[in-house]
């Protein structure tokens, strides 16, 4: 096994199976999740976005309906996705930011 470092300081492994696994786990791990946890979170974001798109479309046709629902969906999604997203312990968050 040969381990090299590329320009972005990520470890490159010559084992294609490990590289493929890393592609599926690197980002979820960066926010303190397993692949399965990340999948569930991302799918819930997708459902929220589909709902927001639907209510905004209805609101475009019938402006008296869903007057605040679309913006509320986006605000709640932002809170879930950005503000409260990282599942790592606080000390790991600070280390990653440093």
C-alpha positions in Angstrom: 0.0 0.0 0.0 1.3 3.4 -1.0 0.1 6.5 0.8 0.7 9.9 -0.8 -0.4 13.4 0.0 -1.9 15.6 -2.7 -1.8 19.4 -2.8 -4.8 19.8 -0.5 -3.1 17.6 2.1 -5.6 14.8 1.9 -4.2 11.3 2.1 -4.5 9.4 -1.2 -4.6 5.6 -0.9 -3.9 3.4 -3.9 -6.6 0.9 -2.8 -9.6 1.7 -4.9 -12.1 0.2 -2.4 -10.8 2.4 0.4 -10.9 5.4 -2.0 -14.5 4.7 -2.8 -15.5 4.3 0.8 -13.7 7.6 1.6 -15.8 9.3 -1.0 -19.0 8.2 0.8 -17.8 8.8 4.4 -15.5 11.9 4.3 -18.1 14.6 4.2 -20.6 13.0 6.6 -17.7 12.5 9.1 -16.8 16.2 8.7 -20.2 17.1 10.4 -20.0 14.2 12.9 -22.3 11.8 11.1 -22.2 8.3 9.6 -23.2 7.8 6.0 -26.7 6.6 7.1 -27.3 9.5 9.4 -26.2 11.9 6.7 -28.5 10.2 4.2 -31.5 10.6 6.5 -30.7 14.3 7.2 -30.1 15.1 3.5 -33.3 13.3 2.5 -35.3 15.2 5.1 -33.8 18.5 3.7 -35.0 17.3 0.3 -38.5 16.7 1.4 -38.6 20.1 3.1 -37.4 21.8 -0.1 -40.0 19.9 -2.2 -42.7 21.1 0.2 -41.5 24.7 0.1 -41.4 24.5 -3.8 -45.0 23.2 -3.8 -46.4 25.8 -1.5 -44.6 28.6 -3.3 -46.0 27.4 -6.6 -49.5 27.3 -5.2 -48.9 30.8 -3.7 -47.9 32.1 -7.1 -51.2 31.0 -8.5 -53.4 31.7 -5.4 -51.6 34.5 -3.5 -54.0 34.4 -0.6 -52.8 30.8 0.2 -49.6 29.9 2.0 -48.6 33.6 2.5 -45.8 32.8 4.9 -45.4 29.0 4.6 -42.6 29.1 2.0 -40.5 31.6 3.9 -41.1 29.6 7.1 -39.9 26.4 5.4 -36.7 28.1 4.2 -36.0 29.7 7.7 -36.6 26.4 9.5 -34.4 24.5 6.9 -31.6 27.0 7.3 -31.8 26.5 11.1 -31.6 22.7 10.7 -29.0 22.7 7.9 -26.6 25.4 9.0 -27.1 26.6 12.6 -27.7 23.2 14.3 -26.1 20.8 11.7 -22.7 19.8 13.2 -23.1 16.7 15.4 -19.5 16.7 16.5 -18.7 17.5 20.2 -18.0 21.2 20.8 -14.2 20.6 21.2 -14.0 19.0 17.8 -15.9 22.0 16.2 -13.3 24.4 17.7 -10.4 22.2 16.5 -11.8 22.1 13.0 -12.3 25.8 12.9 -8.7 26.5 14.0 
